[in-house]
Amino acid sequence: MEFAPDPARETPIFAGDFTAQEPLPPEAAERATALLATGRLHRYTADPARGEVSETARLEAEFAVLAGRRHALAVASGGYALATALRAAGAGTGTRVLTGSFTLAPVPGAILAAGATPVLVEIDENLAIDQEDLAAKAAESGATHLLLSHMRGHIPDMDAITALCEKMGLTLIEDCAHTTGALWRGRPVGSHGLFAAHSTQSYKHLNSGEGGLLVADDDDAMARAILLSGSYMFFDRHGAAPPASRIRAHVATTPNISGRMDELRAAILRPQLPRLAERVARWNRLHDIIATSLADLPAVALPSPPAGAVRVGSSLQFRLPSWPSEAVAALVERVRRRGVVLKWFGAPHPHGYTSCHDMWRHVPQTPLPQTDEILRTLLDMRISLLFTPEDARRIARILVEEIDALDGEIRRRHGHHRREKLTRD
């Protein structure tokens, strides 16, 4: 079944850049310039004996408050934060780690980097981990850890997840790469597990190009993470760390797997923290303009967050459950011609940052029919904070027009095939 483009609607009418980033605050440039003038880019060059506090230590202290946790550790990437959390939580060779099947490749990659084995769990129609399958896989696999990826900002019922982890004896680690600034019942998402890992890669909610932040409340777990990150004996140069005596107790048994954040990235991140809530509000406004328009279309299924979840609408996802795959591919192409960029998780090959579980042959494969059917028609769109509300309305109009047109074609063809069948019968 082919769906040819409609020349009447081929002219691109949206010229915005879906990958464009907001400029960093002026203070970020000022701090970076001052730092570059010193040449002191390593986080441990600041000496407390001289009354110096590094940018990285200040970032850790400030981010711990924002995240609602006692401790924070600045590291080289979100993926490194995940692998460090797993190692510090005791995951290693022979450990099975549960994780949702709708995620990005660095999540199972972090599990493998720790020496553990990923166990993929089905997702539900709201793009969160399926709790029934999670309980079943926890029981049958003997897994001891859950790496809960809040993929694209979709948050499950965290009260139920926490209760399930306690019941099943699972150590919970939250992947908050897409939920920095999100809330669950008024608490920051990332407040529930032993660890939560955040990303500051450019397409996340704080931008340092690459980077990560690991948060926790437990002294011993964070002590191990600090040592793993390559702290050597500079415990007193961290901004939100356990007492030095607690860290020292783990020195002999914890390897150094260096992955520290440098001073330059910390310097440009700090001015962004006070602006996060305002950025979240703007993202959510843009997201809701588009989502509200799509919600009126019979062909479209939008995920619905559980009561108590406040997500960050930095991207938008929707499904077309009744459509054949060829029609979804046609929609991606039609809106591309008009300037709107959609990514399709049901595509047969990985593209850019987008791939799905059956493309990761380094991960143990298991049948995931529910996930496969959900991903088959799942579309994903990044939302730039450089977009205006009028841009969002223009994007919504393009999507609505093309979905309506293709849905009409599908219905007409279905009716034609049905009439042919009735005639033959």
Helices and strands as residue ranges (DSSP letters): G 7-9, H 26-38, G 48-50, H 55-67, E 71-75, H 78-88, E 96-100, H 106-113, E 117-121, H 131-141, E 145-149, G 151-153, H 158-168, E 171-175, E 183-184, E 187-188, E 195-199, E 212-216, H 219-228, G 235-237, H 244-248, G 251-253, H 263-269, G 270-275, H 276-295, E 309-310, E 315-319, H 325-337, E 343-344, G 357-359, H 369-376, E 378-382, H 389-424
